[in-house]
């Protein structure tokens, strides 16, 4: 599959997995469900978008992934501030999230540029 070769998918996959591991013992089920869902949404939407045939669909799913990333970043910060997540863990994940965000923006731009050349 094409999506598995993308570094942005690989990083978001690792990010999602790390969120699951970091929250596995958390008893606040609402918070745990929300943060894991937003994390899971990122690589899932990248994969789905890349495998779509239409350019508009590809871009739409990549924007959804980018929005889910912003949601996850917010939840990471809240989790840190209320004592659910270790500050150093959150800081590291936020740096990775910033990198993923930039990579998604670049990928979207690249797809748009390829489409405008046709």
N, C-alpha and C positions, 0 to 999 in steps of 0.2 A: 504494500500500500504506500502511496506517495506521502501521506501525512507523517508516517513514522520516520521518514528521512529528514524532516524539517527540525532544525534546532529549536525553533520556537515551540513546537509541539513537545519535544523531548523535555525542555525546561519546565513547561507547564504541567506535564505529566508528573515530573519529579516533585514539583511544588504541591500539586494535589495530593500525592502520596504522603508527603511530609505533614500536611495538614491533618490527614486521617490519623497518622501515627501520633502526632502531638496532642490530639484530642480524644484518643481512644478511651481514656479513663475519666473524661469529663462527664459530670452528672447533670449538667444543665443541657437537657436534650434539645431544647429549642435552639440554643446558641450553637451547639454541636451540629445539629442538622443543617442550620443555615450556612455555617462556614464551610462545612464539607460539601454542601451542594454547590455553592458558588465556586469553590475550588475545582470540583469535578466538572463543572460547566465549561471551564476554559479549554482544556485539551479536547473535550468532547466536541465543542463547537468548531475548534480549529480543524479537527479530523473531518467532521461532517462538511464543513465549508470547502475544504480542499478536494474532497471527493465528489462534490457537486459539479455538474457539467456547465451550468450557466455562470457567467462572470458576476452578474448581479447577485445571484444566490451565494456565490463564494464570498463576496464582499460582505453581504448581510450577515453571514455566520461569523465572519472574522470580527465584525463590529460587535456582535453579541458576546463573543469571547472577550473582547476588550472591555465591554461594560461589566461582565462578570468579574474580570480582573479588578476593576475599580471597586466593585462590591466587596470582593475578598480583601482588598487592601484596607478598606474601612473596617471590616470585621476583625482583621488582625490587630489594628490599632485599638479598637474597643476591647478586644480580648486581653491585650497587654495592659490597658489602663484599668481594667477591673480585676486584674490578677489571675486570669485564666491561662494566659500564655506568658512564657518567659520573655523578657524584654530583648535579650540578645537573639533569641529565635525569631522574634517578630522583625527586628531590624534587618536580619539577614534575609528573611523572606520578602520584606519590602524592597530591598535592593534587587532581588531576583525579579520581583513583580515589575519594577521600573524597567528592567532590561527587557522583559517579555512585552511590555507595553510598547516600547520603542520598536521591537522586532515586528510586532503586529502592525504598527503604523507603517513600517517599511514594506511589509508584505502587501498590505492593502494598496499602497501607492504603486508598487510594482505591478500588481494585477491591473490597476486602473490604467497605467501607462501602456501596458501590453495591449489592452483592449482598445485604447485610443489610436494605436498604430495600425489597427486592422481596417 
